[in-house]
């Protein structure tokens, strides 16, 4: 399972567009609100970078994945929150402002957290592989993560100085970026259908289980720390929805082509499974985690919550 040169280019473009769209939602006031009420964001960030890498490590170990596939799963688990989490948070009637804040903060801190977590969680698998080509290229990963911050800040500048263009970037960039991701994953699945059907069932399980376990532990952690209902929904969905384009970009840019196909296997399956699982999770949270007296009518809109 591998991506063509065109698909690799399109994946990079899609990631830039998604990050530009995210940056275009942000205002100075948005950052001020995070500074005034940092606790929910910090709880969400701890959930994102605490639960997901640990779940990925335990799944890789428990399912006895090959070192390369384990590496792909752990990269997926260590990635930042995905832009789709904001959409599913809105569907669940969760705290959209908190969801966006978590996505932004995890993205801005990812260039430090992701390399650190990869060093912590991949060591046992790399040591067991005995393959000198299978290692963590920290400098390339660090450079990739710094690169994705450029379109985020461009979006912030657009929002501040060219509001109309920021609105276009917010809607158009996010939509086109998401469509490109769907196209790349779908084309890869169609092209590699035969080889995918021959893979061991543990690879499917690893890709499918990462999200729902993340949703559950994110929700339970937020509930244990006494966050209110709408905040729990945001933390739950933000925890389980990872940035698929970022994980794929890290793999494609950082690792040699001869081992990419094996590292990509689990992230591709995650990319197929996480959207319908997130939709199911959003529906369950919406109807079974209502606050007392909560109305069926959503109290806000994405624009109002964006800051």
VOPAGU-2260 file (C-alpha; in pm, 1 decimal, decimal comma):
REM VOPAGU-2260
SITE   aa  ch    i         X         Y         Z
SITE  UNK   A    0       0,0       0,0       0,0
SITE  UNK   A    1     163,7     321,9    -117,8
SITE  UNK   A    2      80,0     659,9    -268,5
SITE  UNK   A    3     180,7     774,4    -614,7
SITE  UNK   A    4     384,9    1090,4    -672,0
SITE  UNK   A    5      69,5    1280,1    -771,0
SITE  UNK   A    6    -115,0    1156,1    -461,0
SITE  UNK   A    7     176,5    1262,9    -241,8
SITE  UNK   A    8     167,8    1610,7    -393,4
SITE  UNK   A    9    -210,7    1631,8    -352,8
SITE  UNK   A   10    -180,5    1517,5       9,9
SITE  UNK   A   11      63,9    1801,5      80,4
SITE  UNK   A   12    -168,0    2050,7     -90,5
SITE  UNK   A   13    -469,6    1921,9     102,3
SITE  UNK   A   14    -285,1    1953,0     433,2
SITE  UNK   A   15    -186,4    2313,3     352,5
SITE  UNK   A   16    -544,1    2401,6     254,0
SITE  UNK   A   17    -688,0    2246,5     570,4
SITE  UNK   A   18    -436,7    2432,5     787,4
SITE  UNK   A   19    -506,4    2758,2     601,2
SITE  UNK   A   20    -878,7    2709,1     657,1
SITE  UNK   A   21    -821,7    2644,8    1025,6
SITE  UNK   A   22    -603,8    2953,7    1063,7
SITE  UNK   A   23    -865,5    3165,9     887,3
SITE  UNK   A   24   -1114,0    3090,0    1167,0
SITE  UNK   A   25    -891,3    3240,8    1435,2
SITE  UNK   A   26    -890,6    3589,0    1584,3
SITE  UNK   A   27    -690,5    3757,7    1857,7
SITE  UNK   A   28   -1001,2    3738,1    2076,0
SITE  UNK   A   29   -1002,4    3361,9    2028,4
SITE  UNK   A   30    -655,0    3337,0    2183,7
SITE  UNK   A   31    -760,6    3570,4    2464,0
SITE  UNK   A   32   -1051,1    3342,6    2550,3
SITE  UNK   A   33    -815,7    3044,1    2567,8
SITE  UNK   A   34    -588,3    3243,4    2799,4
SITE  UNK   A   35    -883,5    3339,7    3022,8
SITE  UNK   A   36   -1016,5    2982,0    3051,8
SITE  UNK   A   37    -720,2    2751,5    2988,8
SITE  UNK   A   38    -827,9    2455,1    3203,7
SITE  UNK   A   39   -1068,9    2283,9    2957,8
SITE  UNK   A   40    -816,0    2328,8    2675,4
SITE  UNK   A   41    -535,2    2185,0    2890,0
SITE  UNK   A   42    -753,8    1889,0    2987,3
SITE  UNK   A   43    -833,0    1832,4    2621,4
SITE  UNK   A   44    -468,4    1864,1    2523,4
SITE  UNK   A   45    -366,4    1614,3    2791,2
SITE  UNK   A   46    -634,5    1379,3    2659,6
SITE  UNK   A   47    -519,6    1422,2    2298,0
SITE  UNK   A   48    -150,7    1364,5    2366,2
SITE  UNK   A   49    -205,0    1129,4    2660,9
SITE  UNK   A   50    -468,8     877,2    2555,8
SITE  UNK   A   51    -412,7     846,0    2181,3
SITE  UNK   A   52     -39,2     760,2    2175,0
SITE  UNK   A   53     -90,5     516,7    2462,5
SITE  UNK   A   54    -387,5     348,8    2288,3
SITE  UNK   A   55    -185,2     319,4    1966,9
SITE  UNK   A   56     109,1     164,7    2153,2
SITE  UNK   A   57    -110,0     -87,1    2338,5
SITE  UNK   A   58    -297,0    -184,4    2020,5
SITE  UNK   A   59      29,5    -234,2    1831,4
SITE  UNK   A   60     168,1    -445,0    2114,7
SITE  UNK   A   61    -150,4    -642,3    2183,1
SITE  UNK   A   62    -220,3    -716,5    1815,1
SITE  UNK   A   63     146,4    -802,8    1752,8
SITE  UNK   A   64     182,2    -574,9    1452,2
SITE  UNK   A   65     503,9    -574,2    1255,3
SITE  UNK   A   66     746,9    -297,4    1361,0
SITE  UNK   A   67     671,3     -90,8    1047,5
SITE  UNK   A   68     292,7    -119,4    1090,6
SITE  UNK   A   69     326,8     -44,0    1461,1
SITE  UNK   A   70     522,0     267,3    1368,2
SITE  UNK   A   71     242,7     378,6    1134,0
SITE  UNK   A   72     -20,1     324,2    1402,3
SITE  UNK   A   73     179,9     517,2    1662,7
SITE  UNK   A   74     237,8     806,6    1419,9
SITE  UNK   A   75    -140,1     814,4    1370,4
SITE  UNK   A   76    -195,3     812,0    1746,7
SITE  UNK   A   77      57,0    1090,9    1807,1
SITE  UNK   A   78     -84,1    1322,5    1539,4
SITE  UNK   A   79    -267,2    1642,3    1623,2
SITE  UNK   A   80    -643,6    1679,7    1637,7
SITE  UNK   A   81    -812,5    1672,2    1297,4
SITE  UNK   A   82   -1022,8    1948,9    1142,0
SITE  UNK   A   83   -1320,5    1712,5    1108,0
SITE  UNK   A   84   -1345,4    1697,7    1487,0
SITE  UNK   A   85   -1486,1    2052,4    1480,2
SITE  UNK   A   86   -1761,8    1948,0    1239,5
SITE  UNK   A   87   -1856,7    1642,5    1444,4
SITE  UNK   A   88   -1846,0    1850,1    1763,6
SITE  UNK   A   89   -2100,7    2083,2    1605,1
SITE  UNK   A   90   -2316,0    1784,6    1506,4
SITE  UNK   A   91   -2304,1    1656,1    1866,0
SITE  UNK   A   92   -2395,4    2003,3    1998,5
SITE  UNK   A   93   -2069,4    2011,2    2186,5
SITE  UNK   A   94   -1859,4    2313,0    2281,9
SITE  UNK   A   95   -1737,7    2414,5    1935,8
SITE  UNK   A   96   -1514,6    2694,3    2066,6
SITE  UNK   A   97   -1336,5    2442,3    2289,1
SITE  UNK   A   98   -1302,1    2194,5    2001,6
SITE  UNK   A   99   -1145,8    2458,0    1775,3
SITE  UNK   A  100    -917,4    2572,2    2057,5
SITE  UNK   A  101    -800,1    2214,7    2115,2
SITE  UNK   A  102    -732,4    2164,4    1743,2
SITE  UNK   A  103    -532,8    2487,0    1727,6
SITE  UNK   A  104    -333,9    2429,2    2046,2
SITE  UNK   A  105    -251,4    2066,5    1954,9
SITE  UNK   A  106    -137,7    2185,7    1609,5
SITE  UNK   A  107      77,3    2467,3    1748,0
SITE  UNK   A  108     239,8    2240,5    2007,2
SITE  UNK   A  109     267,4    1938,9    1776,8
SITE  UNK   A  110     616,9    2022,5    1648,9
SITE  UNK   A  111     742,1    1954,0    2002,9
SITE  UNK   A  112     498,3    1691,3    2128,9
SITE  UNK   A  113     487,1    1458,9    1827,7
SITE  UNK   A  114     865,5    1393,5    1803,7
SITE  UNK   A  115     883,5    1349,4    2182,6
SITE  UNK   A  116     595,1    1099,8    2189,5
SITE  UNK   A  117     734,7     908,7    1891,9
SITE  UNK   A  118    1064,7     869,2    2074,8
SITE  UNK   A  119     883,7     740,1    2383,7
SITE  UNK   A  120     643,4     495,2    2218,5
SITE  UNK   A  121     827,5     359,3    1913,2
SITE  UNK   A  122    1147,6     251,4    2087,8
SITE  UNK   A  123    1044,0    -108,6    2172,1
SITE  UNK   A  124     926,7    -177,6    1815,8
SITE  UNK   A  125    1233,8     -25,5    1650,0
SITE  UNK   A  126    1466,7    -217,0    1880,9
SITE  UNK   A  127    1283,8    -541,3    1802,6
SITE  UNK   A  128    1293,6    -489,4    1426,1
SITE  UNK   A  129    1670,4    -501,8    1385,0
SITE  UNK   A  130    1617,0    -297,1    1066,2
SITE  UNK   A  131    1853,7      -1,5    1048,7
SITE  UNK   A  132    1635,6     161,3     780,1
SITE  UNK   A  133    1343,5     170,5    1022,8
SITE  UNK   A  134    1418,4     463,4    1251,9
SITE  UNK   A  135    1262,7     794,0    1353,2
SITE  UNK   A  136    1400,4    1074,5    1129,1
SITE  UNK   A  137    1342,1    1347,6    1386,1
SITE  UNK   A  138    1486,1    1633,7    1179,5
SITE  UNK   A  139    1252,5    1563,1     885,2
SITE  UNK   A  140     949,4    1521,3    1111,3
SITE  UNK   A  141    1033,0    1843,4    1295,7
SITE  UNK   A  142    1071,5    2029,8     964,6
SITE  UNK   A  143     738,5    1891,3     837,6
SITE  UNK   A  144     557,8    2001,9    1153,7
SITE  UNK   A  145     708,1    2350,3    1136,6
SITE  UNK   A  146     611,2    2370,1     768,2
SITE  UNK   A  147     241,6    2312,0     841,4
SITE  UNK   A  148     238,9    2609,4    1079,9
SITE  UNK   A  149     302,1    2846,8     786,6
SITE  UNK   A  150     -49,5    2816,8     633,6
SITE  UNK   A  151    -202,2    2840,5     983,3
SITE  UNK   A  152     -39,7    3177,5    1043,4
SITE  UNK   A  153    -122,0    3289,6     687,4
SITE  UNK   A  154    -485,5    3215,0     771,3
SITE  UNK   A  155    -458,8    3418,5    1091,8
SITE  UNK   A  156    -315,0    3713,6     895,2
SITE  UNK   A  157    -591,1    3685,4     636,2
SITE  UNK   A  158    -853,3    3692,1     911,1
SITE  UNK   A  159    -698,8    4004,3    1058,9
SITE  UNK   A  160    -637,1    4203,1     739,6
SITE  UNK   A  161    -863,7    4055,1     469,3
SITE  UNK   A  162   -1179,8    3924,4     629,4
SITE  UNK   A  163   -1354,7    3842,2     299,3
SITE  UNK   A  164   -1059,2    3636,5     178,3
SITE  UNK   A  165   -1037,9    3471,0     519,6
SITE  UNK   A  166   -1401,5    3360,1     487,1
SITE  UNK   A  167   -1325,5    3216,4     144,4
SITE  UNK   A  168   -1017,4    3038,2     275,6
SITE  UNK   A  169   -1209,9    2907,4     576,6
SITE  UNK   A  170   -1486,6    2752,4     366,3
SITE  UNK   A  171   -1314,8    2683,1      33,9
SITE  UNK   A  172    -978,7    2572,0     171,6
SITE  UNK   A  173   -1130,8    2334,1     421,7
SITE  UNK   A  174   -1376,6    2189,0     167,8
SITE  UNK   A  175   -1119,0    2138,8    -109,1
SITE  UNK   A  176    -864,4    1998,8     135,8
SITE  UNK   A  177   -1115,6    1748,9     270,2
SITE  UNK   A  178   -1225,3    1644,8     -80,0
SITE  UNK   A  179    -862,7    1586,5    -179,2
SITE  UNK   A  180    -809,0    1363,4     123,6
SITE  UNK   A  181   -1121,5    1162,6      37,8
SITE  UNK   A  182   -1005,6    1130,8    -325,1
SITE  UNK   A  183    -656,6    1013,7    -226,7
SITE  UNK   A  184    -779,3     755,7      24,0
SITE  UNK   A  185   -1049,3     628,5    -214,7
SITE  UNK   A  186    -813,5     599,7    -511,7
SITE  UNK   A  187    -558,4     417,5    -297,8
SITE  UNK   A  188    -821,6     175,4    -171,4
SITE  UNK   A  189    -944,0     101,0    -525,5
SITE  UNK   A  190    -591,9      51,9    -659,1
SITE  UNK   A  191    -473,2    -160,9    -367,4
SITE  UNK   A  192    -799,6    -351,3    -305,7
SITE  UNK   A  193    -648,0    -695,8    -372,8
SITE  UNK   A  194    -349,8    -647,8    -141,9
SITE  UNK   A  195    -570,6    -493,7     127,2
SITE  UNK   A  196    -797,4    -797,8     128,5
SITE  UNK   A  197    -494,0   -1020,1     185,0
SITE  UNK   A  198    -378,8    -834,4     495,5
SITE  UNK   A  199    -408,5    -988,8     839,1
SITE  UNK   A  200    -723,4    -897,9    1031,8
SITE  UNK   A  201    -511,0    -736,8    1304,8
SITE  UNK   A  202    -426,5    -453,3    1064,5
SITE  UNK   A  203    -797,0    -380,6    1014,4
SITE  UNK   A  204    -858,7    -394,5    1388,3
SITE  UNK   A  205    -575,9    -153,5    1462,6
SITE  UNK   A  206    -711,0     103,9    1217,1
SITE  UNK   A  207   -1072,0      66,4    1330,0
SITE  UNK   A  208   -1026,4      53,8    1708,4
SITE  UNK   A  209    -804,9     360,2    1755,9
SITE  UNK   A  210   -1085,5     617,6    1719,2
SITE  UNK   A  211   -1364,2     463,1    1931,0
SITE  UNK   A  212   -1129,3     383,0    2218,9
SITE  UNK   A  213   -1007,1     743,3    2199,8
SITE  UNK   A  214   -1364,8     874,2    2206,2
SITE  UNK   A  215   -1444,8     662,2    2511,9
SITE  UNK   A  216   -1133,7     744,3    2716,2
SITE  UNK   A  217   -1151,1    1113,1    2619,7
SITE  UNK   A  218   -1510,7    1126,8    2738,9
SITE  UNK   A  219   -1443,6     935,8    3062,1
SITE  UNK   A  220   -1141,7    1151,1    3143,5
SITE  UNK   A  221   -1338,7    1472,6    3084,7
SITE  UNK   A  222   -1624,2    1341,5    3298,0
SITE  UNK   A  223   -1388,1    1238,5    3577,0
SITE  UNK   A  224   -1243,1    1591,4    3577,6
SITE  UNK   A  225   -1597,4    1732,3    3601,3
SITE  UNK   A  226   -1619,3    1915,3    3271,0
SITE  UNK   A  227   -1975,7    2006,2    3176,7
SITE  UNK   A  228   -2168,7    1811,7    2914,2
SITE  UNK   A  229   -2088,5    2017,5    2603,4
SITE  UNK   A  230   -1721,0    2029,2    2698,4
SITE  UNK   A  231   -1713,3    1650,5    2746,2
SITE  UNK   A  232   -1845,6    1601,4    2394,4
SITE  UNK   A  233   -1579,6    1832,1    2251,6
SITE  UNK   A  234   -1297,2    1658,0    2438,2
SITE  UNK   A  235   -1424,7    1313,6    2339,6
SITE  UNK   A  236   -1446,9    1388,2    1967,9
SITE  UNK   A  237   -1127,0    1591,0    1958,9
SITE  UNK   A  238    -942,3    1303,7    2122,9
SITE  UNK   A  239   -1055,4    1035,1    1878,8
SITE  UNK   A  240   -1037,1    1232,5    1551,6
SITE  UNK   A  241    -676,6    1259,6    1436,4
SITE  UNK   A  242    -525,3    1463,6    1154,1
SITE  UNK   A  243    -497,5    1197,7     880,2
SITE  UNK   A  244    -328,9    1425,8     619,9
SITE  UNK   A  245     -64,7    1522,2     876,6
SITE  UNK   A  246      13,0    1159,4     964,7
SITE  UNK   A  247      35,6    1062,3     596,7
SITE  UNK   A  248     253,4    1366,3     521,3
SITE  UNK   A  249     493,8    1276,1     804,2
SITE  UNK   A  250     526,2     922,1     665,3
SITE  UNK   A  251     561,8    1026,1     300,5
SITE  UNK   A  252     816,5    1301,9     365,5
SITE  UNK   A  253    1017,9    1136,4     641,7
SITE  UNK   A  254    1056,1     769,3     547,7
SITE  UNK   A  255    1217,1     601,2     243,7
SITE  UNK   A  256     986,1     470,3     -28,9
SITE  UNK   A  257    1071,9     103,8      17,4
SITE  UNK   A  258     914,5      90,1     364,9
SITE  UNK   A  259     638,7     349,0     318,3
SITE  UNK   A  260     383,1      94,1     196,2
SITE  UNK   A  261     396,8    -101,2     522,2
SITE  UNK   A  262     399,6     206,5     747,6
SITE  UNK   A  263     100,5     352,3     559,8
SITE  UNK   A  264    -122,2      45,2     601,1
SITE  UNK   A  265    -284,0     122,7     937,3
SITE  UNK   A  266    -320,3     501,8     880,4
SITE  UNK   A  267    -501,7     428,3     552,8
SITE  UNK   A  268    -745,7     195,9     732,7
SITE  UNK   A  269    -787,7     458,5    1005,1
SITE  UNK   A  270    -863,6     714,7     732,4
SITE  UNK   A  271   -1137,5     489,2     593,9
SITE  UNK   A  272   -1297,4     413,5     931,2
SITE  UNK   A  273   -1273,2     726,3    1145,0
SITE  UNK   A  274   -1535,7     949,3     976,5
SITE  UNK   A  275   -1831,3     704,9    1006,2
SITE  UNK   A  276   -1718,8     614,3    1358,9
SITE  UNK   A  277   -1701,4     983,4    1452,4
SITE  UNK   A  278   -2049,6    1037,5    1307,3
SITE  UNK   A  279   -2179,8     752,1    1523,6
SITE  UNK   A  280   -1996,0     889,0    1827,1
SITE  UNK   A  281   -2136,7    1238,4    1771,2
SITE  UNK   A  282   -2490,1    1098,0    1749,0
SITE  UNK   A  283   -2448,6     894,8    2068,9
SITE  UNK   A  284   -2306,9    1191,5    2257,8
SITE  UNK   A  285   -2581,0    1419,5    2129,2
SITE  UNK   A  286   -2864,1    1199,0    2250,2
SITE  UNK   A  287   -2719,1    1024,2    2556,3
SITE  UNK   A  288   -2507,4    1296,5    2719,1
SITE  UNK   A  289   -2757,1    1580,4    2740,1
SITE  UNK   A  290   -2720,1    1841,6    3008,7
SITE  UNK   A  291   -3027,0    1891,3    3231,3
SITE  UNK   A  292   -3281,4    2101,2    3041,9
SITE  UNK   A  293   -3076,5    2106,1    2721,2
SITE  UNK   A  294   -3287,0    2206,2    2421,2
SITE  UNK   A  295   -3299,9    2013,8    2095,4
SITE  UNK   A  296   -3226,4    2342,2    1919,4
SITE  UNK   A  297   -2857,2    2418,2    1890,9
SITE  UNK   A  298   -2771,8    2725,8    2092,3
SITE  UNK   A  299   -2508,3    2855,6    1853,9
SITE  UNK   A  300   -2348,3    2827,2    1514,7
SITE  UNK   A  301   -1994,0    2758,8    1400,8
SITE  UNK   A  302   -1940,5    3126,4    1317,1
SITE  UNK   A  303   -2046,1    3244,8    1659,3
SITE  UNK   A  304   -1825,6    2994,6    1835,2
SITE  UNK   A  305   -1522,7    3059,8    1616,3
SITE  UNK   A  306   -1440,1    3363,4    1820,7
